[in-house]
């Protein structure tokens, strides 16, 4: 089966798209298109990198690549911005099937501005016509049935993923570049939400005042300029020296930083469906590195922490971090027990088998 996977996300930074590509490869011969930064090199011969020139150009770029590639059997759409180019690719390539992964869950009420509302309309129109629909957790799968008018519940594909070094040379290089950040002995908490205020980052920073110099918070990720300004001002106003801000990192650097921290922070607000019923892959990136987590009390996170005892879901971040630090060995052992029974490749294999079964019923 010839498969074309289309994603407007970055291969370099997006863990879910990397696992979807691995899953698609279990189904057939895959070519995949992802967005890339200037000068980004394809991962392999079947990888086509779109040099980021905006979304409208992406649609035209995909159509041009489809004409070059010729007939396909299946179009695999990743995320909402893959829908329009994906369905155009279906028409141009004569593909019989469409598999669509819905990693987000926005409705018209929570959509940001006109582009967001248009995106919701596009998703509602096309998703019901896809042969296989995938959700990022069971909560979302149930909601999507009524939201999109689906005949059956989407497949549940959790964001189970782990970080990997490119190779041993890259690991050694990353260690040489970054070991200086960890020379002082502190209990370090890492968040990969950057300075995103909507992810309760301000609340995290405020907790560091009470925790004191024995603790350190590392904020990693791309940040809105206004949000970063607010966080830096908060750090200054509180006189904090135990909060550090870093830009978005590639997989090698992120893995090294998590390895050298003690706990992960996974937090979301609950003002819309997408955030309330979050489907965090970051939590698995932390757990696979042996790190317990502190999370907000969103239903999926709270249920996960309570069921597997791998972290604390709480609205009091200071108290939750202290409880992890004070019984750290116990939390580490719980994480170790959990990850022994969780496998990235088994998760991918299960999804591939479910997609095959659904396509065979068509």
C-alpha positions in Angstrom: 0.0 0.0 0.0 1.4 3.4 -1.0 0.8 6.0 1.8 1.3 9.7 1.8 1.4 11.3 5.3 0.8 15.0 5.5 1.7 17.2 8.5 2.0 20.9 9.0 4.0 20.2 12.2 7.8 20.1 12.6 9.4 16.6 12.5 12.2 17.9 14.6 10.1 19.1 17.5 6.9 17.1 17.3 6.9 13.7 19.0 3.4 12.7 18.0 4.1 13.1 14.3 7.2 11.0 14.6 5.2 8.2 16.1 2.5 8.5 13.5 5.1 8.1 10.8 6.4 4.9 12.5 2.8 3.6 12.7 2.1 4.4 9.0 5.3 2.5 8.0 3.7 -0.6 9.6 0.9 -0.3 7.0 2.8 0.2 3.8 5.3 2.2 1.8 5.3 5.7 3.3 6.2 9.1 1.9 5.8 11.9 4.5 5.6 15.7 4.2 6.4 17.8 7.3 7.1 21.5 7.8 10.8 22.4 8.4 13.0 25.3 9.2 15.2 26.8 6.6 18.0 24.5 5.8 16.4 21.5 7.5 17.5 18.2 5.9 15.1 15.3 5.3 15.4 12.4 7.7 15.5 9.9 4.8 14.7 9.6 1.1 10.9 9.3 1.7 10.8 12.5 3.8 9.8 15.7 2.0 10.5 18.9 4.0 8.3 22.0 3.3 10.5 25.1 3.9 8.1 27.1 6.0 6.5 29.8 3.8 3.1 29.9 5.4 0.0 27.7 5.3 -1.4 28.7 1.9 1.9 27.9 0.3 1.9 24.6 2.1 -1.3 23.6 0.4 0.2 24.4 -3.0 3.4 22.6 -2.1 1.6 19.4 -1.1 -0.4 19.5 -4.4 2.9 19.8 -6.4 4.5 16.9 -4.5 1.4 14.7 -5.1 1.7 15.3 -8.9 5.3 14.2 -8.7 4.6 11.2 -6.6 1.7 9.9 -8.6 -1.0 7.5 -7.4 -1.4 6.8 -3.7 -3.6 4.3 -1.9 -4.0 6.1 1.4 -3.7 9.6 2.7 -2.7 9.9 6.3 -3.7 13.4 7.7 -2.0 14.7 10.8 -3.8 17.4 12.7 -6.3 20.0 11.5 -4.1 21.9 9.1 -3.5 18.6 7.2 -7.1 18.3 6.3 -7.4 20.7 3.2 -4.1 19.6 1.6 -5.0 16.0 2.6 -8.3 15.9 0.8 -6.8 17.7 -2.2 -4.1 15.0 -2.2 -6.8 12.3 -2.1 -8.4 13.7 -5.2 -5.2 14.3 -7.1 -3.6 10.9 -6.3 -6.7 8.8 -6.7 -6.3 7.5 -3.1 -9.0 5.2 -1.8 -8.7 5.8 1.9 -8.2 8.7 4.3 -6.9 8.2 7.9 -7.2 11.3 10.0 -5.5 12.0 13.4 -7.3 14.6 15.5 -4.8 15.6 18.1 -6.6 18.8 19.1 -10.2 19.3 20.3 -11.4 22.8 19.6 -15.0 23.8 19.2 -16.4 27.1 17.8 -16.8 28.6 21.2 -13.2 28.2 22.2 -11.6 28.8 18.7 -9.2 31.7 18.6 -10.4 34.3 16.1 -11.7 33.9 12.6 -8.9 31.5 11.5 -9.7 29.2 14.4 -13.4 29.2 13.7 -12.7 28.4 10.0 -10.5 25.5 11.1 -13.3 24.2 13.3 -15.7 24.3 10.3 -13.2 22.6 8.0 -12.7 19.8 10.6 -16.4 19.3 11.2 -17.1 19.1 7.4 -14.3 16.7 6.5 -13.7 14.5 9.6 -17.0 12.6 9.2 -15.9 11.6 5.7 -12.5 10.1 6.8 -12.4 6.3 6.7 -10.5 6.1 10.0 -10.5 8.8 12.7 -8.0 8.9 15.6 -8.3 10.7 18.9 -5.5 11.4 21.5 -7.3 9.9 24.5 -10.6 8.2 25.5 -12.2 11.4 26.8 -11.7 13.1 23.5 -12.9 10.1 21.5 -16.2 10.1 23.3 -16.7 13.8 22.8 -15.8 13.7 19.1 -18.7 11.3 18.2 -21.3 14.0 18.8 -19.0 17.0 17.9 -18.3 15.7 14.4 -21.4 13.5 13.9 -19.3 10.3 13.6 -21.0 6.9 13.1 -18.5 5.2 15.4 -16.1 6.2 18.1 -12.6 7.2 17.0 -9.6 5.0 17.7 -7.8 6.0 20.9 -4.1 6.5 20.3 -2.4 7.8 23.5 0.6 10.1 23.2 3.0 7.4 24.3 6.5 8.4 23.3 10.1 8.6 24.5 13.0 10.7 23.6 16.1 9.3 21.8 19.6 10.6 21.2 20.5 10.8 17.5 23.6 8.8 18.2 26.3 8.5 20.8 28.4 11.3 19.3 25.5 13.7 19.6 24.8 12.6 23.2 28.4 13.3 24.1 28.3 16.7 22.3 25.1 17.6 24.1 26.6 16.7 27.5 29.7 18.8 26.8 27.5 21.8 25.9 25.0 21.5 28.8 26.6 20.0 31.8 27.4 23.4 33.3 23.7 24.0 33.9 23.6 21.2 36.4 26.8 21.6 38.4 25.0 22.9 41.5 23.1 20.3 43.5 19.3 21.2 43.5 16.0 19.5 43.1 15.1 20.5 39.5 11.7 20.6 38.0 11.3 20.9 34.3 8.4 22.2 32.2 8.4 22.2 28.4 5.6 24.7 28.1 8.0 27.6 27.9 6.5 30.8 29.4 3.0 30.0 28.3 0.8 31.8 30.8 -2.3 29.8 29.7 -0.5 26.7 31.0 -0.4 28.2 34.5 3.3 29.0 34.2 2.9 32.1 36.4 1.6 29.9 39.2 4.6 27.6 38.8 7.0 30.5 39.1 5.3 31.9 42.2 5.6 28.4 43.8 9.4 28.7 43.5 9.4 31.6 46.0 8.2 29.3 48.8 10.4 26.3 47.7 13.6 28.3 48.0 17.1 27.8 46.7 17.2 24.0 47.2 14.8 23.8 44.2 15.1 25.0 40.6 12.5 25.4 37.8 13.6 25.1 34.2 11.2 26.5 31.6 11.9 25.2 28.1 10.0 25.9 24.9 9.0 28.6 22.4 7.2 31.4 24.1 5.0 34.3 23.2 6.9 37.5 23.7 4.3 39.0 26.0 4.1 35.8 28.1 7.9 35.7 28.4 7.9 39.4 29.5 5.4 38.6 32.2 7.4 35.7 33.5 10.6 37.6 33.6 8.9 40.4 35.4 7.5 38.0 37.9 11.0 36.5 38.5 12.4 39.9 39.0 9.6 41.1 41.3 9.8 38.0 43.5 13.6 38.2 43.6 14.0 34.6 42.3 17.3 33.1 41.3 15.9 29.6 41.0 14.0 29.9 37.7 15.7 29.6 34.3 14.2 30.1 30.9 15.4 28.3 27.8 14.2 28.3 24.1 12.7 25.3 22.4 15.1 22.4 22.2 15.7 19.6 19.7 15.3 16.0 20.9 18.9 15.5 21.9 19.1 18.6 24.2 15.6 18.0 25.7 16.5 14.4 26.6 19.7 15.5 28.3 17.9 18.2 30.3 15.1 15.8 31.5 17.7 13.2 32.4 19.4 15.7 34.7 16.2 17.0 36.4 14.3 15.3 39.1 10.6 15.9 38.2 8.5 16.9 35.3 5.8 19.6 35.3 2.7 19.0 33.1 0.0 21.6 33.5 -3.0 23.0 31.5 -5.9 25.3 32.1 -9.4 24.0 32.0 -11.3 26.8 30.1 -11.8 24.9 26.9 -12.2 21.2 25.8 -8.7 20.9 24.2 -7.0 21.9 27.5 -9.5 20.4 30.0 -9.2 17.0 28.3 -5.5 17.3 27.6 -3.6 14.5 26.0 -0.1 15.2 27.0 2.8 13.3 25.4 5.2 15.2 27.6 4.1 13.2 30.6 5.4 10.0 28.9 8.7 11.7 27.9 9.3 12.4 31.6 8.2 9.0 32.8 10.4 7.1 30.3 13.4 9.1 31.7 12.4 7.8 35.2 11.0 11.2 36.4 7.8 11.5 38.5 5.5 14.3 37.6 3.5 17.2 39.1 0.4 18.0 37.1 -2.6 20.2 37.2 -6.0 18.6 38.0 -7.4 18.2 34.5 -9.5 15.0 34.4 -7.1 12.9 32.3 -4.0 14.0 34.3 -5.7 13.5 37.7 -7.0 10.1 36.8 -3.6 9.0 35.4 -1.7 10.1 38.5 -4.2 8.5 40.9 -4.4 5.3 39.0 -0.6 4.7 38.5 0.8 6.7 41.5 3.5 8.2 39.2 3.0 11.8 40.4 0.8 14.3 42.1 -2.1 16.1 40.5 -2.7 19.2 42.5 -3.6 22.9 42.3 -1.0 23.6 45.0 2.2 23.3 43.1 4.5 24.1 46.0 3.0 21.5 48.2 2.9 18.9 45.4 6.6 19.5 44.5 7.6 19.2 48.1 5.7 15.9 48.5 7.6 14.5 45.5 11.0 15.7 46.7 10.5 14.4 50.3 9.6 10.9 49.2 11.6 10.8 46.0 12.7 7.2 46.1 9.1 6.0 46.5 8.0 8.0 43.5 10.9 6.8 41.4 10.0 3.2 42.2 6.4 3.8 41.2 7.5 5.3 37.9 9.9 2.4 37.2 7.1 -0.1 37.8 4.8 1.7 35.5 7.2 2.1 32.5 8.1 -1.6 32.6 4.6 -2.2 31.2 4.4 0.6 28.7 5.9 0.3 25.2 6.0 2.9 22.5 6.2 0.3 19.7 3.4 -1.8 21.1 1.2 1.3 21.1 2.1 2.0 17.5 1.5 -1.7 16.5 -1.9 -1.6 18.2 -2.9 1.5 16.2 -1.7 0.0 13.0 -3.7 -3.2 13.5 -6.8 -1.2 14.4 -6.5 0.9 11.2 -6.1 -2.3 9.1 -9.2 -3.8 10.7 -11.2 -0.7 10.0 -10.0 -0.4 6.4 -10.9 -4.0 5.8 -14.4 -3.3 6.8 -14.8 -0.7 4.1 
